[in-house]
Amino acid sequence: MILKQQIKTGFAYLGVVSACWLVGCRGPMLRTEEQALRESMITAHRAHLSAVSEARVIELSREPSDVESELSDERRSELDDMSGLNAYKNRKLDTGTDLIGQDSTQMVRLSLQEAVALAVRNNLDLQIARMTPAISESRIVQAKAVFDATFFTNINYTKLDTPQPGGFVPGLSGNTKREDVELSTGIRKPLISGGQITLQTDLNRNEAVPSVFGVPKFYDADVLVNLQQPLLRNFGSDINRSNIVLARNDRLAESQQLKRRLLDVVAQVESGYWALAFTHQQLRVRVRLLERSTQDRDRLIKRGIYDASPVEITEANSFVESHRADVIRARANVRDASDQLKRLINAPQLPLADEALVVPVDQPTDEPIRFSLLDLVTTALRHRPEMQIALLDIKDASVRQRVADNARLPLLNLAASVGVNGVAIANGQDSFNNLGDGDFIDYILGAQFEMPIGNRSAQGLYRQRQLERRASALVYQRQAQDVVLEVKIALRRVQTSYELIGATRAARRAAADSLRAIEVQEASGVALTPQFLINQKLSTQERLANAEVQEAQALTDYHNAIASLYQAVGTLLERNNIEFRVEPDSQ
C-alpha cells in the first residue's frame, strides 16, 4: 500500500508540474521599454495633429473670372451649347479603322462603379496579391505545428553468438548466445514553456544462454513519464511562441499589403476611366475642328478664282492637315486608353485581345468637395496600410528583442522522470500486469547548467535587436511624416485642379464667344477676306478646340486628384463601397 501511494504521489507531482508547463509560463517582459516606445509614437501622432488642430471644415472655391462676369446667363448657356462637354452629347464617336480592319467597332458602355467592381473581382495583380496572405496563413500553421504531439514506436532486435574461453564457474562459462527484442511506444509533446513531456511504455524480451538469472528467458515492461524543462534560457511561452507571433504579424502585414495593392488598383481604374473619358472628348473636339477647318478651306478654294491666293490656300491646307494628324493621334489615344482600362478590369466579357471599345457612361463634373485637414490627417494616420505595416514591424522587432534578451541567460535545464517497472517469465502480458503492484518505482531528477564565458555572442545579438527596435520606431515616425505629406500634396492638387477648371472654362467660353462673333458676321453678310478667314476664323477655331481640350483635361485632373486624395487618406475603398476585412487565423 505504501508503494502504491508513492506511485500515486509521484505521478500526481509530475502531472501538476506538466500541467503547469502545458499552460505555459511567461518570461519577463520589457514593460518599461514598451511603454517608452508607445509614448514616443503617441508623441509623434500628437505632433502631427496639434499642427492642424485649428483646421476648420472648408469647401473648395475659386475666384470668379473677369471674362465670365461680363457674360449674361443666356450668353453662357449659348456658349456652352456650342462648346464644352454639353456640345458633344449627341455626337457619334469617330474611332476610324481598328486592328482587324473594321470601321464599325463594337462599343461597350461601362460606368465607373461597374469598372471598379470588375477590377476588384478579376484584376490579375489582385489575384496574385490575394495569394500572399494565404501563404502567410500556412506559415502560422507551421509555427503552431511545433507544439503538436508526436506518436513514436521503436523496435530493435538483437541476436548475438559470442565465443568465449572456458571458465571455472559452471553454467556461466564458455560460449554465450543472446537474443533481445525491444519495443518502445509513446507520445512526445513539446510544451509552450520550452520543455517537453513524454509518456512511454517499453517491453523487452531477453533471452541469454547461459544466464546469470537462472532462467534463460524473461520479459521486462516499463511505463515512464519524463519531463524536460529549461528554467532560464529558452523558458517561457512568450519566447517559445515567438515564431507564432511573428507569423501572425507577417500575415497581418501581408493583408495590409493586399489592402495597399487594392487601393492602388482602384485608383488606377478611376484614373484609367477618366483618362478614357478625356480621350473620347479630345477625339470629338479634334474631329469637329477638322470638319470646321476643312469646310472653311473648301470655301477658300472656291474663292481662288476671285481673291484667294495660292499661298493663302496652302496655309489653309496646313491647318487642315495639322488637324487631321491630331485626329489620327486622338483615335489611337482612345484605343490605347480603352485597352489600358480593359487590362485593369480583366473582365471575361471584355477580353484584351478583342477590339471592342469601352465607352464611359459617367462624365466628369466639377462639384466642390468639403474637407478638414485635421480629419484627413487623423484618418490617414489611422487607416493607411503603410502605418499598420510599420506598427507591425515595431511589434516584430520587440518580439525579437525579447528572444535575444532571453538568450543572454545561462542554460539551466531540469529533467525529471517517474517510471514503474514490471518483470515476468511466462510472457509480456504478465510483465505489464505486474506494473500495477507498484513494487518497482524509479525516480530520476537531473539538472544541467551552462554559461558561456564572456557571453559575447548573445550580448551582441541583443544589442543588435535593441538597435533594430529603435530603428523600427523611427521608421514609423518617418512613415507618419510621409503620410501627412502625401495627404497635403493630394489635397493641394485637388484645390489646384478645381481652380484650373474655372480658368480653363473661362478661356473656352471666351474663345467660343470670339468664334460666335465671327460666325455672326458671316451670317449677317459681312464680306470676309481670305486673310481674315485664315488669321481670324481658323486660328479662333483652333484656339477654341485647344481650350476645350484643356477644360476636359482640368476636369479629368480634378477627378483623379480626388481619387488620389482618398487613396492618400486610405479610404478609397470605402468611397467605392468595397469592404476589406482581415480574417483571423484559426486558433
CORPE-V492078 format. One line per field, one symbol per residue. ss: DSSP state (A for helix, B for strand, O for the rest). psi: psi as a letter, one per 40 degrees, with the letter a starting at -180 (. if undefined). A space follows every 10 residues. Layout:
ss: ???
psi: ???
This chain:
ss: OAAAAAAAAA AAAAAAAAAA AAAOOOOOOO AAAAAAAAAA AAAAAAAAAA AOOOOOOBBO OOOOOAAAAO OOAAAAAAAA AAOOAAAAOO OOOOOOOOOO OOOOOOBBBB OAAAAAAAAA AAOAAAAAAA AAAAAAAAAA AAAAAOOOOB BBBBBBBBBB BBOOOOOOOO OOOOOBBBBB BBBBBBBBBB OOOOOBBBBB BBBBBBBBBO OOOOOOBBBB BBBBBBBBBB OOOOOOAAAA OAAAAAAAAA AAAAAAAAAA AAAAAAAAAA AAAAAAAAAA AAAAAAAAAA AAAAAAAAAA AAAAAOOOOA AAAAAAAAAA AAAAAAAAAA AAAAAAAAAA AAAAAOOOOO OOOOOOBBBB OOOOOOOOOB BOAAAAAAAA AAAOAAAAAA AAAAAAAAAA AAAAAAAOOO BBBBBBBBBB BBBBOOOAAA AAAAAAAOOB BBBBBBBBBB OOOOOAAAAA AAAAAAAAAA AAAAAAAAAA AAAAAAAAAA AAAAAAAAAA AAAAAAAAAA AAAAAAAAAA AAAOOOOOOA AAAAAAAAAA AAAAAAAAAA AAAAAAAAAA AAAAAAAAAO OAAAAOOOOO OOOOOOO
psi: dddddddddd dddddddddd dddhhhihig dddddddddd dddddddddd dedehihiii iiiihdddde hidddddddd deiaddeede hihgeahaee ehdgihhhhh iddddddddd dehdddddde dddddddddd ddddedeiih hihhhhhhhh ghhiiiaehh eeiaiihhhi hhhhhahhhi ieeeahhhhi ihhhhhhhhi heeeidiihh iihhhhhhhi echfiiddde eddddddddd dddddddddd dddddddddd dddddddddd dddddddddd dddddddddd ddedecehid dddddddddd dddddddddd dddddddddd dddddfhdeg iddieihhhh diiiifhiii ihdddddddd ddehdddddd dddddddddd ddddddeeii hhhhhhihih iiiiddiddd dddededfdh hhhhhiihih hhhdfddddd dddddddddd dddddddddd dddddddddd dddddddddd dddddddddd dddddddddd dddeehhhid dddddcdddd dddddddddd dddddddddd ddddddddde fddddefhhh ihhiih.
